[in-house]
Amino acid sequence: MLATQHLLDAAREFPGRRFVYASSSSIYGQSDVFPTAESALPAPHSPYGVTKLGAEHLCSLYHRNHGVSAVSLRYFSVFGPRQRPDMAFNRFCRAALLDEPVTVLGDGQQTRDFTYVSDIVDATRAAGTSAASPGRIYNIRGGSRMSLSSSLDLIAGMAGRELDIRHTEHEVGDVRDTGADIACARRDLGFRPHVSVRDGLAAEFEWMRELLAGSSGAG
């Protein structure tokens, strides 16, 4: 949050320039309504979600008090090539290609509204250049809500074999399901997601294959 405040302070020196904040679906916690609209009451389950919500409030404060043209985007489960190595799809693809056990937190039936990285880029650029009213908050999702187990079935098909899936305890602070209503982003930003989970996972799987092949060759 402190870094966000420093950036907002810097943005005050550029009146009229758009400030786009990368927030998260984690601010909702476990929603009771799907798809979840921006009007839903935030109830984060994790410190990460709390800090994201706090930074959203900073953006609203700087808009109201200092005229900063801030817009917040609540990203839903971003994935794709170059994903962080601790994230689920990165771990799953890597394990599948190396013929290693795949560790799944919980029973695998939790669902996420996955969003491919190029759709995130499109939404972020649109938020930065559109005439959307400053001070607004928008959900951004890919429109392919899926369980982790179903995503593992897709990866198994790409790997051409059954995966050795091992379940561990549910992670504290993790929610069961997410799913976004993006009507506001469609209306104000012209946002339309284009990449399905199947196609996006295939791209990430091939990126991981090339990455591992390059690492092996370097050795």
C-alpha positions in Angstrom: 0.0 0.0 0.0 2.8 2.4 0.8 4.2 2.0 -2.7 0.8 2.7 -4.2 0.5 5.9 -2.1 3.9 7.1 -3.3 2.8 6.5 -6.9 -0.4 8.4 -6.3 1.6 11.3 -4.8 3.7 11.3 -8.0 0.5 11.2 -10.1 -0.7 14.5 -8.6 2.1 16.2 -10.6 0.4 15.1 -13.8 -3.2 16.3 -13.8 -5.4 14.7 -16.3 -3.2 11.6 -16.8 -4.9 8.3 -16.0 -3.7 6.2 -13.1 -4.7 2.5 -13.4 -4.4 0.4 -10.3 -4.0 -3.4 -10.5 -6.4 -4.7 -7.9 -7.6 -8.3 -7.4 -10.7 -10.5 -7.1 -9.3 -11.3 -3.6 -11.0 -8.3 -2.2 -14.4 -10.1 -2.4 -13.4 -13.1 -0.3 -16.0 -15.8 -0.6 -18.8 -14.2 -2.4 -22.4 -15.4 -2.0 -23.5 -14.3 -5.4 -22.2 -15.3 -8.9 -21.4 -13.7 -11.1 -20.1 -11.1 -8.6 -20.7 -7.4 -9.4 -18.5 -4.5 -8.3 -21.3 -3.5 -5.9 -20.8 -6.7 -3.8 -19.6 -6.0 -0.3 -15.8 -6.7 0.0 -14.9 -9.3 2.6 -11.3 -10.4 1.9 -10.1 -13.6 3.5 -6.4 -13.0 3.2 -3.8 -10.2 4.0 -3.2 -9.9 0.3 -6.9 -9.1 -0.3 -6.9 -6.6 2.6 -4.0 -4.7 1.2 -5.5 -4.7 -2.3 -8.7 -3.3 -1.0 -6.8 -0.7 1.1 -5.0 0.5 -2.0 -8.3 0.8 -3.9 -9.5 3.1 -1.1 -6.3 5.1 -1.5 -7.1 5.5 -5.2 -10.6 6.7 -4.4 -9.2 9.1 -1.8 -6.7 10.6 -4.1 -9.4 11.0 -6.8 -11.7 12.8 -4.4 -9.2 14.9 -2.6 -6.5 15.6 -5.2 -8.2 15.1 -8.6 -6.1 12.1 -9.5 -7.8 10.3 -12.5 -7.6 6.9 -10.9 -9.3 3.7 -12.1 -9.0 0.3 -10.3 -9.2 -3.0 -12.1 -10.1 -6.2 -10.1 -8.2 -8.9 -12.0 -9.5 -12.5 -11.7 -7.0 -15.3 -11.6 -4.4 -14.2 -14.3 -2.4 -16.8 -16.1 -0.3 -17.3 -19.2 3.3 -17.6 -20.4 5.9 -16.1 -17.9 3.5 -16.6 -15.0 5.2 -16.6 -11.6 6.7 -20.0 -10.7 4.7 -20.3 -7.4 1.3 -20.0 -9.2 -0.9 -23.0 -9.9 -0.8 -23.3 -13.7 3.0 -22.8 -13.8 3.5 -25.5 -11.2 1.0 -27.9 -12.9 2.6 -27.5 -16.4 6.1 -27.9 -15.0 5.2 -31.0 -13.1 3.4 -32.5 -16.0 6.3 -32.0 -18.4 8.9 -33.3 -15.9 6.7 -36.3 -15.0 6.7 -35.2 -11.3 3.8 -35.3 -8.8 1.3 -32.5 -9.1 0.4 -31.0 -5.8 -3.1 -29.6 -5.4 -4.2 -27.6 -2.4 -7.6 -28.8 -1.3 -9.9 -31.2 -3.2 -9.4 -29.5 -6.6 -13.1 -28.7 -6.9 -12.6 -25.0 -6.2 -13.5 -22.9 -9.2 -11.8 -19.7 -10.6 -12.7 -17.2 -13.3 -9.4 -17.5 -15.2 -8.2 -14.6 -17.3 -5.4 -14.9 -19.9 -2.7 -12.4 -19.7 -3.4 -10.8 -23.1 -7.0 -10.0 -22.0 -5.5 -8.4 -18.9 -3.3 -6.2 -21.1 -6.2 -5.3 -23.3 -8.3 -4.3 -20.3 -5.5 -2.3 -18.7 -4.8 -0.4 -21.9 -8.5 0.4 -22.3 -8.7 1.7 -18.7 -5.8 3.9 -19.4 -7.1 5.4 -22.6 -10.9 5.3 -22.4 -13.2 8.1 -21.4 -14.4 6.0 -18.3 -15.1 8.2 -15.3 -12.2 8.4 -12.9 -12.8 6.9 -9.5 -14.5 3.8 -10.9 -13.7 0.2 -10.2 -14.1 -2.6 -12.7 -14.0 -6.4 -12.7 -11.8 -8.0 -15.3 -12.2 -11.7 -16.1 -11.7 -14.1 -19.0 -15.2 -15.6 -18.9 -14.0 -19.2 -18.5 -14.9 -20.3 -14.9 -13.4 -23.7 -14.3 -12.4 -26.0 -11.5 -8.8 -26.9 -10.8 -9.6 -30.5 -11.5 -10.9 -29.7 -14.9 -7.9 -27.6 -15.7 -5.7 -30.6 -14.7 -7.6 -32.7 -17.2 -6.7 -30.3 -19.9 -3.0 -30.4 -18.9 -3.1 -34.2 -18.8 -4.4 -34.2 -22.4 -1.6 -31.8 -23.5 1.0 -34.0 -21.7 -0.5 -37.2 -23.3 -0.6 -39.1 -20.0 -2.3 -39.4 -16.7 -1.0 -37.0 -14.0 0.2 -38.1 -10.5 -2.1 -35.7 -8.5 -1.6 -35.4 -4.8 -3.9 -33.4 -2.6 -2.8 -31.5 0.5 -4.7 -29.4 3.0 -6.7 -26.4 1.9 -4.7 -23.2 2.0 -5.8 -20.8 4.8 -7.2 -17.6 3.3 -8.1 -19.3 0.0 -11.7 -19.0 -1.2 -13.8 -21.8 -2.7 -15.1 -20.0 -5.8 -14.7 -16.8 -7.8 -16.8 -15.5 -10.8 -17.1 -11.9 -12.1 -19.8 -9.8 -13.6 -18.0 -7.6 -16.2 -21.0 -5.7 -17.5 -19.5 -2.4 -16.4 -16.2 -3.1 -18.1 -18.0 -4.0 -21.3 -20.0 -0.8 -21.2 -17.3 1.7 -20.1 -14.1 0.2 -21.4 -15.4 -1.8 -24.4 -13.7 -4.8 -22.8 -14.3 -8.2 -24.4 -12.2 -11.2 -23.4 -10.9 -13.3 -26.3 -8.8 -16.2 -24.9 -10.4 -19.3 -23.4 -8.8 -21.3 -20.6 -8.2 -24.2 -23.0 -6.3 -22.0 -25.5 -4.5 -20.0 -22.8 -3.4 -23.2 -21.0 -2.1 -24.6 -24.3 0.0 -21.5 -24.8 1.4 -21.6 -21.2 2.1 -25.3 -21.6 4.1 -24.8 -24.8 6.0 -21.9 -23.2 6.9 -24.1 -20.3 8.0 -26.9 -22.7 10.3 -24.4 -24.4 11.6 -23.0 -21.2 12.5 -26.5 -19.8 14.1 -27.5 -23.1 16.2 -24.3 -23.0 17.2 -25.0 -19.4 18.2 -28.5 -20.3 20.2 -27.4 -23.3 22.0 -24.8 -21.2 23.2 -27.5 -18.9 
